[in-house]
Amino acid sequence: MLRSPSGEQYSSQPNLTESGFNITKRKRKQTDDYADLRNDLTEMFKTWSEQQDAKHKELIETILESKKQNEEIKNILQEKNKEIAELKSQQETLIINHTSALNRIDTLEKELEEFKRSQRLNIVEISNLPKLKHDDFNQIIKKLHTAIKVPYDNNLIKKTHKAKFGQNKLIVEYKDVEVKRKVLKAVKDYNKNTIDKLNSETLGLETEKMPIYVSESLTNTARRLYFSARQLVKNGMYHFCWISEGKILMREKQGAPAIHIQTSFQLEQLKAKSSQA
């Protein structure tokens, strides 16, 4: 039979007092840990919440500031749109006034051109003459009338003078426009029916033989228009171009109506129309 060592006593019963203390101590520790965790979480949430509140406040302020700026921009745009509308209205008014002014200028230019043309209805120009002396004027006119078979009388002539520019042109102003018309028609018939057209020998001028031209007196504007109109004929766009009573006339083809050319713009329109055809 085994015996316990002397002086030592053993028991199968647990030490409840010590165990209970440990459990209580462990529970208290766990409770403290939970409290600390809860406090930490609470503090973290509080901090996060404060941060979110600050960001939210900042966002609200940013939105409000943006809204304020948008309102300011909207007001500026409204003012600019108003200014643009006013400028557009002013521009339209200026365009209308400008167009009206151009039309008025065009009308005045046509009226002035018509007045100048009417002042030249009785005038013919004898061109490509040698150097002229005043004493030669009447003799040249008389020889011209003789060659083209139109009766001549000094009383038919109102005045004669050399052209201001160039020494080879004689300006003859008749008293009666009908005499001027007879002279131009007779010159045209002479050149048409005579092999040797009107020239310096025909008029008995002591110079080398050269052609002499008799034509209507044109204004500077009509002269430029006539040159441009003849270019259209040379280019084959129109078939006929002639002068009648100082007017520039064109005809697209035989039998077509005559067109009175008054402006360069009109010629450009005719050119464009012919190019599209």
C-alpha positions in Angstrom: 0.0 0.0 0.0 1.4 3.3 -1.2 1.5 6.2 1.1 2.0 9.7 0.6 5.3 11.3 1.5 5.2 12.5 5.0 4.4 16.1 5.5 2.6 16.5 2.2 -1.1 16.4 1.8 -2.9 16.0 -1.6 -6.5 16.6 -2.4 -8.6 15.9 -5.5 -10.8 19.0 -5.0 -9.9 22.1 -7.2 -8.9 25.4 -5.6 -12.1 27.3 -6.4 -11.0 30.4 -4.7 -8.0 30.8 -7.0 -9.9 29.8 -10.1 -12.7 32.1 -9.5 -10.3 35.0 -9.1 -8.6 34.2 -12.4 -11.9 33.9 -14.2 -13.1 37.2 -12.7 -9.9 38.8 -13.5 -10.0 37.5 -17.1 -13.6 38.7 -17.5 -12.7 42.1 -16.1 -9.9 42.3 -18.6 -12.1 41.3 -21.5 -14.7 43.8 -20.4 -12.0 46.5 -20.3 -10.7 45.4 -23.7 -14.2 45.7 -25.1 -14.7 49.1 -23.5 -11.3 50.2 -24.9 -12.3 48.9 -28.4 -15.7 50.5 -28.1 -14.1 53.8 -27.1 -11.6 53.5 -29.9 -14.3 52.8 -32.4 -16.4 55.6 -31.0 -13.5 58.0 -31.3 -12.7 56.8 -34.8 -16.3 57.2 -35.9 -16.5 60.6 -34.2 -13.3 61.6 -36.0 -14.5 60.2 -39.3 -17.9 61.8 -38.8 -16.3 65.2 -38.1 -14.1 64.8 -41.2 -17.2 63.9 -43.3 -19.0 66.9 -41.8 -16.1 69.1 -42.7 -15.9 67.7 -46.2 -19.7 68.0 -46.6 -19.6 71.6 -45.4 -16.7 72.3 -47.8 -18.6 70.7 -50.6 -21.7 72.7 -49.8 -19.7 75.9 -49.8 -18.1 74.9 -53.1 -21.5 74.1 -54.6 -22.9 77.4 -53.3 -19.8 79.3 -54.6 -20.2 77.5 -58.0 -23.8 78.4 -58.1 -23.0 82.0 -57.3 -20.4 82.0 -60.1 -22.8 80.3 -62.5 -25.4 83.0 -61.7 -22.8 85.7 -62.4 -21.8 84.0 -65.6 -25.4 83.7 -66.6 -25.9 87.4 -65.9 -22.8 88.2 -67.9 -24.0 86.0 -70.8 -27.4 87.6 -70.8 -25.8 91.0 -70.9 -23.5 89.9 -73.7 -26.4 88.4 -75.6 -28.2 91.6 -75.2 -25.2 93.5 -76.5 -24.8 91.1 -79.4 -28.5 91.5 -80.3 -28.2 95.3 -80.2 -25.0 95.1 -82.4 -26.8 92.7 -84.8 -29.7 95.2 -85.0 -27.2 98.0 -85.6 -25.4 96.0 -88.3 -28.6 95.2 -90.1 -29.5 98.9 -90.0 -26.1 99.8 -91.3 -26.4 97.2 -94.1 -29.8 98.5 -95.1 -28.5 102.1 -95.0 -25.4 101.1 -96.9 -27.4 99.2 -99.6 -29.7 102.2 -99.9 -26.7 104.5 -100.2 -25.2 102.3 -102.9 -28.5 102.3 -104.8 -28.7 106.0 -104.5 -25.1 106.5 -105.7 -25.8 104.1 -108.6 -28.9 106.1 -109.5 -27.0 109.4 -109.3 -24.1 108.0 -111.4 -26.6 106.8 -114.0 -28.3 110.2 -114.0 -24.9 112.0 -114.3 -23.9 109.7 -117.1 -27.2 110.3 -118.9 -26.7 114.0 -118.6 -23.1 113.8 -120.0 -24.3 111.6 -122.8 -27.1 114.1 -123.7 -24.4 116.8 -123.9 -22.6 114.8 -126.6 -25.5 113.8 -128.8 -24.5 116.4 -131.5 -20.8 115.5 -131.4 -18.6 113.3 -133.6 -14.9 112.5 -133.2 -12.5 112.3 -136.1 -9.5 110.3 -134.9 -6.0 109.2 -136.0 -5.3 112.5 -137.7 -1.8 114.0 -138.1 -0.8 117.0 -136.0 -3.6 119.5 -136.4 -3.6 123.3 -136.8 -6.7 125.3 -136.1 -6.8 126.5 -139.8 -7.1 122.9 -140.9 -10.3 122.1 -139.0 -12.9 123.3 -141.5 -11.0 121.9 -144.4 -10.9 118.4 -142.9 -14.6 118.5 -142.1 -15.5 119.7 -145.6 -13.4 117.0 -147.2 -15.0 114.4 -145.0 -18.5 115.5 -146.0 -17.4 115.5 -149.7 -16.0 112.0 -149.4 -19.1 110.5 -147.7 -21.5 112.6 -149.9 -23.2 114.6 -147.1 -23.8 118.3 -148.0 -21.5 120.7 -146.1 -22.2 124.2 -144.8 -20.3 126.1 -142.2 -23.6 127.0 -140.6 -24.0 123.3 -139.8 -21.1 123.4 -137.3 -21.6 124.8 -133.8 -17.9 124.5 -132.8 -14.7 122.4 -133.3 -11.7 121.8 -131.2 -8.9 119.4 -130.6 -9.3 116.7 -127.9 -7.8 117.7 -124.6 -5.7 114.6 -124.5 -3.7 113.8 -127.6 -3.2 115.8 -130.8 -4.8 113.3 -133.3 -8.5 113.8 -132.5 -10.8 116.5 -133.8 -14.1 117.1 -131.9 -16.9 118.4 -134.2 -20.2 119.6 -132.6 -23.0 120.0 -135.0 -26.0 122.3 -134.4 -28.5 119.6 -135.4 -28.3 116.0 -134.1 -29.8 114.8 -137.4 -26.8 116.1 -139.3 -24.5 114.2 -136.9 -26.6 111.0 -137.5 -26.4 111.4 -141.3 -22.6 111.8 -141.1 -22.1 108.7 -139.0 -24.4 106.6 -141.2 -22.7 107.9 -144.3 -19.2 107.0 -142.9 -20.5 103.5 -142.1 -21.9 103.0 -145.6 -18.7 104.4 -147.1 -16.5 101.9 -145.2 -18.9 99.1 -146.0 -19.1 99.7 -149.7 -15.6 100.9 -150.4 -12.6 98.6 -150.6 -10.2 101.4 -149.5 -11.9 102.6 -146.3 -11.8 106.2 -145.1 -8.1 107.3 -144.8 -5.8 110.2 -144.8 -5.6 110.3 -148.6 -9.4 110.5 -148.8 -9.3 113.7 -146.7 -6.4 115.0 -148.8 -4.0 115.1 -145.8 -0.3 115.5 -146.6 0.9 112.5 -144.6 1.5 108.8 -145.1 -1.6 106.8 -145.7 -3.4 105.9 -142.5 -6.9 105.0 -141.6 -9.2 107.8 -140.3 -12.0 106.9 -137.8 -15.2 108.8 -137.3 -17.3 107.9 -134.3 -19.7 109.1 -131.7 -18.3 111.0 -128.7 -18.4 108.8 -125.6 -18.0 109.7 -122.0 -15.1 108.2 -120.1 -17.5 105.7 -118.5 -19.1 104.7 -121.8 -15.7 104.3 -123.3 -14.6 101.9 -120.6 -17.9 100.0 -120.8 -17.6 99.7 -124.6 -14.1 98.3 -124.3 -15.2 95.7 -121.8 -18.3 94.8 -123.8 -16.2 94.3 -126.9 -14.1 91.8 -124.9 -17.2 89.7 -124.4 -17.8 89.7 -128.1 -14.2 88.7 -128.8 -14.5 85.9 -126.3 -17.6 84.6 -128.2 -20.0 85.2 -125.3 -22.0 87.7 -127.3 -22.3 88.2 -131.0 -23.0 92.0 -131.3 -21.8 95.2 -129.6 -22.4 98.7 -131.0 -22.9 102.3 -130.0 -26.1 104.3 -130.7 -26.6 107.9 -129.5 -23.8 107.3 -127.0 -25.3 104.2 -125.6 -23.5 100.9 -125.4 -25.7 98.1 -126.8 -25.2 94.4 -127.0 -27.1 91.4 -128.5 -26.4 87.8 -127.5 -27.4 86.5 -130.9 -29.2 87.4 -134.1 -32.9 88.2 -133.3 -32.3 88.5 -129.5 -33.3 91.8 -127.8 -30.7 94.6 -127.5 -29.3 95.1 -124.0 -28.4 98.6 -122.9 -25.1 98.4 -120.9 -25.0 101.0 -118.1 -22.7 99.6 -115.5 -19.6 97.3 -115.1 -21.7 95.2 -112.6 -24.2 94.6 -115.4 -21.5 93.4 -117.6 -20.2 91.0 -114.9 -23.7 89.6 -114.6 -24.0 89.0 -118.3 -20.6 87.4 -118.3 -21.6 85.1 -115.4 -24.9 84.2 -117.1 -23.1 83.4 -120.4 -20.5 81.2 -118.6 -23.3 79.2 -116.9 -25.2 78.6 -120.2 
